[in-house]
Amino acid sequence: MKPAAFTYHRARDVEGAARLLAELGDDAKVIAGGQSLVAMMNFRLARPAHLVDIGGLSGLDGLRTDAGGALHIGALTTHHAVETAPPEVLGAGFAVLRDAMRWVGHLPIRTRGTVGGSLAHGDATAEWCLLAVLLDAELVARGPDGERRIPAAEFFHGYYTTALEPEEILVEVVFPRPAPYAALTEFAERRGDFATVSAAVDLEPADEPEGSEDSGREGEPELVGGGGRFRAARVALGGVAALPVRVPEAEEALVRGGPYGPELYAQVAAVAAESVDPPSDANGSAHYRRTLIRTLVARACEEAMSR
């Protein structure tokens, strides 16, 4: 199918784009990479009367770390730019962002789709939305009234609904601190499809985990419990509600549980599965999603602690 008729506007700067959005009202949509919006328009699921193109604006892409250790990612940065960022730009503390990009669609999508576009779209299964909630990101929006910073916990309101006002443009996402023991994993029926369920964890061991270069499975480090425990933990799930959610019951189980290792991760995964009320739909029943949660949360813990 083809999209319904619309008027195309090409923005010269963020301020001009914001003014134009304020003028055009709810009938206007911002477009950058277009990997989600254009598909929805082709299926007539979205029928904006106006498209405001910000894809050519300068200064809204790239990655940088500030003096406090926070990572700033411009809204027009592509998924592929994060995936291929050199170690000096995206070090071990933010490796979870680079690794998560392998789950985003296919290479052509990653080379055109943008970080800001994914976050503004607000898909509950999107990797960037889950990472923002997991790592307490701040989203920076700019509109006619200036700039405001929105915590990720307050940004997502429901299915494809965010805290962005119609005249605001997302210009940057800020991850406030490194997360060296974080991981994201997911399951989809086919590689590159939207996730049925995704799970991400951010762990803080009280002591550095011990490891060995040898392993029971070739090419993987062996995790050694060594009595270690977690000082803090975060667990987030996608595909189980209208927005990505934290699971405080699973987080508490990780901190209060025994030494880290497969047994603890399995227990925590079971707690996570019973702490949410996932939907049943064409992609799977609630029971099926809980089964996936048990597998994915445990796997994410293992991957995080093998870094």
N, C-alpha and C positions, 0 to 999 in steps of 0.2 A: 504494500500500500504506500501511498504518498501522503505527506502531511497536508492539513488544511491550509488555505492561504494565510500568509502572515506578512507583516512589513518588517524589513531587515534594517537595523541600525548598527553602525559600527562606532564604538566609543573611542574617544581620543585620550581620555584619562579617567581615573576612578571618580573624580568629583563630577565630571560631565555625565558619566554613566549613571551615577546616583541621582543627579537632577533629572535625567531622562526617565529613569524608573519612577521617580516621584510624579512626574507629569503623566506618564502613561498608565499608572495605577496597576490594578490586579491583572490586567490583560497582557502584561509584559513579563518576559522571562529572560534571565541572563543565560548566555551560552558561552562556553569556552571550548573545551574538547568535544562536547556534544555526544559523548558515548552513551549516556543514559537518556538525555532529553530528546535527541533526534529519533531514537528507537521508539520512545513513547509517542512522539508526534506521528511517526509513520503508521503506528497502530491506532491513531486517533484517541489514544488514552490521554493525551495533552493537546490542547488546541489554543496556544497563545496567539493573540492577535499581533504581538510585536516580539521580536527577538533583539536583545541588546548584546552585541558581540564584544566581549572584553578580551578575547584571545590574543589580540595584538598589543596589549598594554605592556609597557616596560616596567621593570621593578617589582613585579609580582611573582617572580619565580626564583628558584634557588634555595639552597640550604645553608644555614650558618649557625654556629654555636656562640653564644654570648659569654661574657666574663663570668657569669654565675653558673655556667654549665648547661643552660637551657638551650634546646634546639628549636630554631625558627625555620619553618618551611613555608615558602610563598605559595599562595593559593593556586597559581598557574604552573607550579612544578608538576611534571608528569610522574606517573607511577614508575615509569622506566628510569627516570632520572634518580629516583630514590633507590631503585633496584641496583643501579650501576654506580652509585656514589662511591668515591674512593674512601679508604679507611680513615684518612686524615680529616674528612668531612663528616662521615657517619661512622664513628668508632664503635668499639665493642659495647659501649653503654646504650647505643640505639640500634644494635644489630637486629633486634626484633622487627623494626620497621622495614629494613632491607629484606629480611627473610620472608616477611608476610606478603611481599609483593608477588611472590610466585603464585599466590592464590588468586590474584586479580586477573580475571578474564584470560585473554590470550595476548601475545606480544603486540599485535596491531592496536589493541585496546589500550595496553599499558603505555604505548608510545604517544598516544593522543589524549587519553583520559587524564584528568588533573586531580590533585589531592583536594583542592578546594571544591571542585565540582562534586566529588564523591561525598564530601561532608555536607555540602549544602543540599544535595539530593536527599539525604537522610534515610537511606535504605537500611533497615534493621539488620540485614545480613552483610553489609559492606565492611570490608576489612578496616578501612580508615575510621569508620564510626566506632567500631569495637575497640580499636587501639586508642582512640581519643578518650573514651570512657574509662578504659583500663588504666591509662597513664595520667589521668587528671589533666588533660590538655586544656589550653585556653584558646578559644577561637576569636579572632580579631575581625570585627565587621566595621565597615565604613559607610556612612550615609550622609545625607544633607546636613544632619545635625552633628557630624563629627564621628569620632571613632569610639567604639566600645568593645570591651573584652568580656566574652561569655564563657563561663566554665562549661566543660563538656557535659557535666552532670545536669546542667540546666538548658543545654542546647537542643537536645532531641526531645520532641514532644509526642511523637507517634508515627504512624506510617507516612513516610515522605513529608513529615511536618517538623519544622525546626523553629528556633527562636528568632531567625532572621526576619526583619521587617521587609515588606515588599520593595522598599526603596534602598535597602542595604545590600552591600556586596561583601562577601567574605574575602579578605585580603591575605590572611596569614593564620597558621595554626602553630601554637607554641607548646612544646613538650617540656615541662619545667625541670626535669631531672633525668639523669641517665637511669636505665633499667637493665643492668647487665644480666639478670636472671629472669628474663621475660621471654615468652614464646606464644605463638598463635598457630592454631591448626584448625582444620575444618573438614567437612565431608560434603561432596556434591555428587549427584548421579553421574555426571560427566565432567571431565577436567575442563575448567573454565566456566562452568555454570555457576549460578548463584548458589551459595551454600545452603544446605538443608539446616545444618547446625554448625556454628563455629564456636570455638572456645579459646580463651586467652588467659594467661596467668602472668603475674609479676611477683616474684618471690624475693624475699630478703633473708638469706640465711644468717643466723646468729654467728656462725663461723663459716669460713670458706669451705665448701665441700671438697673432700678428697677424691682423687680420681686416679685412673691408671690409663696408660696409653694402650694397654692390651684390653681385650674385650671378649665377651662370650660370642658376640656377633661381629664379624669382620668390619672394620672401619668405624666402629662406634665406641666411645669411651665407656668404661664400666663405672657405674655410680656406686660409691661406697658410703653407707650410712654413717658409720663412725659416731653414732650418738648425736649427730647434729640436729638442731631444731631451727625453726623459722622465727625471726623477730617480727616480721610482718608479711602479709600476703594479700594479693588482690586476685580475684577470679571474676571474669566477665564472660557472658554468653551472648551470641547472636542467633537469630532465627527461632527464638523461643518466646518472643513477645513483640509488641509493636515497635520497640526500640531496643538497642543493646542494653543489657542490664548487668549490674554487679550482683554477686551472690554472697552476701555477708556471712551466711551460715557456713559456706564452704571455706571462706577466708578464716573464720574463727576455728574451724576444724583443722586447718593447716597449722595455725599457730599453737593451738592447744594439743595437737596430736603428738604422736611419738616421733622417733627419729625419722628423718626424711629417707625415702626409699619407696619402692613399688607398693608395699603394703599400705603405707600412709596415703599414697596418691589414689589407690583404689577406694579407700574409705572416703576420702574427700570427694572423689568423683560421684560416689553413691549419694553423699549428702547433697551435692549440687543438683543431681537429677531429681531428688525428692523435694527440693526447695523452690522449684519453678513449676509453672502450669503452662506447658507449651501447647500450641494449637494443634488440631488435626486438620489437614488439608490434603490437596492433591499430591504434595511432596512427601507425606508421611503422617502417621498417626501420632498422638501425644506419647503413646508407649514407645513407638519407634524413636522419637526424638529423645526420650529419656535414655534409651539404650545408647544412642549416639553420644549423649552427654557423658555417660559413664566411661566410654572409650576415649573421647576427645579430651576431657579434663585431665585424666590420668596421663595421656600422651603429652599434653602440653607441659605438665609438671616435669615429666622425664626430659623433654627437650630443653626446658629452661635450665634444669640443673646439670645438663651435659655441656653447657656452653664453656 
